[in-house]
Amino acid sequence: MLFANRVLWGVVVLAGVVAGALLLVLRSPSQASSTASAPAATWAAGARPAPTFGLRDQNGKSVSLSAYRGRPVLVTFIDPLCRNYCPLEAKVLAGTHAAILAVSASPFGNTRANLVQDMRKWQVGAEWRWAVGSRAQLERVWKAYDVAVLVTTKTVAGVRVHNVTHTEGAYLIDRNGGERALFLWPYTGRSVVQALGRLG
């Protein structure tokens, strides 16, 4: 009975994560698409100012969205300990050669060693910067960008293991700090480059 209750609760929470992803697409986009070759949503210039935030990068230095004013930037949400979808998404984004601000989608594993190791293994290049902080700080950013994060914890052989499931998405922010496009995984680097090109 206890196992059945846990399974049911897991299904309910997973449904919440899916619903969060759907809300991302449905929150007043001017255009929506279900194809991976196009953004999931786009917005006109000046229609949606991107929520600002300030965190730390992989070197412990302050990093903020406002520092990117004057140039486009991709704000994505990546789990530093992820070894399935996040590395794939990171490589696609790195291939666009755009400025990338990767907000941690996990309150765990945000050590410099993990962050630098990911950058090296994923070959993301010099345009990539991590944005990490306390759990409370990260939760504020997730909420501001409607990113759903589900953390489940279990003990395996006496070791606490955290599993993080989150919305796999990236926002294209224009040089004036406005949200212009949302990409939900899976998407192509070509579609991101095309969206960047349309900014002029």
C-alpha positions as CSV (number, residue, x, y, z in Angstrom):
1,M,0.0,0.0,0.0
2,L,2.9,2.4,0.9
3,F,4.6,1.6,-2.5
4,A,1.3,2.2,-4.3
5,N,0.9,5.6,-2.6
6,R,4.4,6.6,-3.5
7,V,3.9,5.6,-7.1
8,L,0.6,7.6,-7.2
9,W,2.3,10.7,-5.6
10,G,5.2,10.4,-8.1
11,V,2.7,10.4,-11.0
12,V,0.9,13.5,-9.6
13,V,4.2,15.4,-9.2
14,L,5.4,14.4,-12.6
15,A,2.1,15.7,-14.0
16,G,2.8,19.0,-12.3
17,V,6.2,19.2,-14.0
18,V,4.5,18.5,-17.4
19,A,1.9,21.1,-16.6
20,G,4.6,23.6,-15.8
21,A,6.2,23.1,-19.1
22,L,2.8,23.6,-20.8
23,L,2.3,26.8,-18.9
24,L,5.6,28.0,-20.3
25,V,4.2,27.7,-23.8
26,L,0.8,29.0,-23.0
27,R,1.6,32.2,-21.0
28,S,0.6,34.8,-23.6
29,P,2.9,33.9,-26.6
30,S,2.3,35.8,-29.8
31,Q,3.1,32.6,-31.7
32,A,3.3,29.0,-30.8
33,S,4.6,25.9,-32.6
34,S,4.8,22.2,-31.7
35,T,7.8,21.5,-34.0
36,A,11.3,21.2,-32.7
37,S,12.6,23.2,-35.7
38,A,10.9,26.4,-34.5
39,P,10.6,28.2,-31.1
40,A,7.8,26.9,-28.9
41,A,6.8,30.6,-28.4
42,T,7.9,34.0,-29.6
43,W,7.2,37.6,-28.5
44,A,7.4,41.0,-30.1
45,A,10.2,43.4,-29.2
46,G,9.4,45.1,-25.9
47,A,6.4,42.9,-25.1
48,R,8.0,40.8,-22.3
49,P,10.9,42.1,-20.3
50,A,13.0,39.2,-19.0
51,P,13.0,38.8,-15.2
52,T,16.4,40.1,-13.9
53,F,18.5,38.1,-11.4
54,G,22.0,38.1,-9.9
55,L,23.9,34.9,-9.0
56,R,27.5,33.6,-9.0
57,D,29.3,32.1,-12.0
58,Q,31.7,29.1,-12.0
59,N,34.5,31.2,-10.6
60,G,32.5,32.7,-7.8
61,K,32.1,36.0,-9.5
62,S,28.8,37.9,-9.7
63,V,26.8,37.3,-12.8
64,S,23.6,39.0,-13.8
65,L,21.2,39.2,-16.7
66,S,21.5,43.0,-16.8
67,A,25.3,42.6,-17.6
68,Y,24.2,41.3,-21.0
69,R,22.4,44.5,-22.0
70,G,23.5,45.5,-25.5
71,R,23.9,41.9,-26.8
72,P,21.6,38.9,-27.2
73,V,21.9,36.1,-24.7
74,L,20.4,32.7,-24.3
75,V,19.2,31.9,-20.7
76,T,18.9,28.2,-20.2
77,F,18.3,25.9,-17.2
78,I,20.8,23.1,-16.8
79,D,21.5,20.5,-14.0
80,P,25.3,20.3,-13.5
81,L,25.0,16.7,-12.4
82,C,22.7,15.7,-15.3
83,R,24.2,13.1,-17.7
84,N,21.3,12.6,-20.2
85,Y,19.5,15.5,-21.8
86,C,21.4,18.5,-20.3
87,P,24.7,17.7,-22.0
88,L,23.0,17.3,-25.3
89,E,21.2,20.6,-24.9
90,A,24.4,22.3,-23.8
91,K,26.2,21.2,-26.9
92,V,23.4,22.4,-29.2
93,L,23.5,25.8,-27.5
94,A,27.3,26.0,-27.6
95,G,27.1,25.3,-31.3
96,T,25.2,28.6,-31.9
97,H,28.3,30.6,-30.7
98,A,25.9,32.9,-28.8
99,A,26.4,34.2,-25.2
100,I,24.9,31.6,-22.9
101,L,23.9,32.1,-19.2
102,A,23.2,28.6,-17.8
103,V,21.1,28.9,-14.6
104,S,21.5,25.8,-12.5
105,A,18.4,23.7,-12.3
106,S,19.6,21.8,-9.3
107,P,20.4,22.9,-5.7
108,F,23.0,20.1,-5.6
109,G,26.4,19.8,-7.3
110,N,27.0,23.5,-7.9
111,T,30.7,23.3,-6.9
112,R,33.3,24.8,-9.1
113,A,34.8,21.4,-9.8
114,N,31.5,20.1,-11.2
115,L,30.8,23.3,-13.2
116,V,34.3,23.4,-14.8
117,Q,34.2,19.7,-15.5
118,D,30.9,20.1,-17.3
119,M,32.2,23.0,-19.4
120,R,35.2,20.9,-20.4
121,K,33.3,17.7,-21.1
122,W,30.5,19.4,-22.9
123,Q,32.9,21.6,-24.9
124,V,30.7,24.7,-24.4
125,G,33.3,27.3,-25.1
126,A,34.1,30.7,-23.6
127,E,30.7,32.2,-24.2
128,W,29.1,29.9,-21.5
129,R,28.7,31.1,-18.0
130,W,27.1,29.2,-15.1
131,A,24.7,31.0,-12.8
132,V,24.4,29.3,-9.4
133,G,23.4,30.2,-5.9
134,S,21.5,28.9,-2.8
135,R,18.4,26.9,-3.2
136,A,16.2,29.8,-2.3
137,Q,18.0,32.1,-4.8
138,L,17.6,29.5,-7.6
139,E,14.0,28.8,-6.8
140,R,13.2,32.5,-7.3
141,V,14.8,32.4,-10.7
142,W,13.0,29.2,-11.7
143,K,9.7,30.7,-10.6
144,A,10.3,33.9,-12.5
145,Y,10.9,31.9,-15.7
146,D,8.2,29.4,-15.1
147,V,10.7,26.5,-14.9
148,A,9.3,23.5,-13.1
149,V,11.9,21.6,-11.0
150,L,11.1,18.3,-9.2
151,V,13.6,16.9,-6.7
152,T,13.3,13.3,-5.4
153,T,15.7,12.0,-2.8
154,K,16.4,8.4,-1.9
155,T,19.0,6.5,0.1
156,V,21.0,3.9,-1.9
157,A,23.6,1.8,0.1
158,G,23.6,4.5,2.8
159,V,24.2,7.3,0.3
160,R,21.5,10.0,-0.3
161,V,20.9,10.3,-4.0
162,H,19.0,13.3,-5.5
163,N,17.2,13.0,-8.8
164,V,16.3,16.3,-10.5
165,T,13.7,16.6,-13.2
166,H,13.2,20.0,-14.7
167,T,11.8,21.9,-17.7
168,E,14.4,21.7,-20.5
169,G,14.1,25.1,-22.0
170,A,16.1,28.1,-23.2
171,Y,15.0,31.7,-23.6
172,L,16.4,34.1,-26.2
173,I,16.8,37.5,-24.7
174,D,17.4,40.4,-27.0
175,R,19.9,43.3,-26.5
176,N,17.3,45.4,-24.7
177,G,16.6,42.7,-22.1
178,G,13.3,41.4,-23.6
179,E,12.2,37.8,-24.1
180,R,11.9,37.1,-27.8
181,A,11.7,33.3,-28.1
182,L,11.4,30.2,-26.0
183,F,12.9,26.8,-27.1
184,L,11.8,23.6,-25.4
185,W,13.9,20.5,-25.8
186,P,14.4,18.9,-28.2
187,Y,15.3,21.8,-30.5
188,T,18.0,22.4,-33.1
189,G,20.9,24.8,-33.1
190,R,19.8,25.9,-36.5
191,S,16.5,27.1,-35.2
192,V,18.2,29.1,-32.4
193,V,20.6,30.7,-34.9
194,Q,17.7,31.6,-37.2
195,A,15.9,33.3,-34.2
196,L,19.1,35.1,-33.3
197,G,19.4,36.3,-37.0
198,R,15.9,37.7,-36.9
199,L,16.8,40.1,-34.0
200,G,18.9,42.1,-36.5
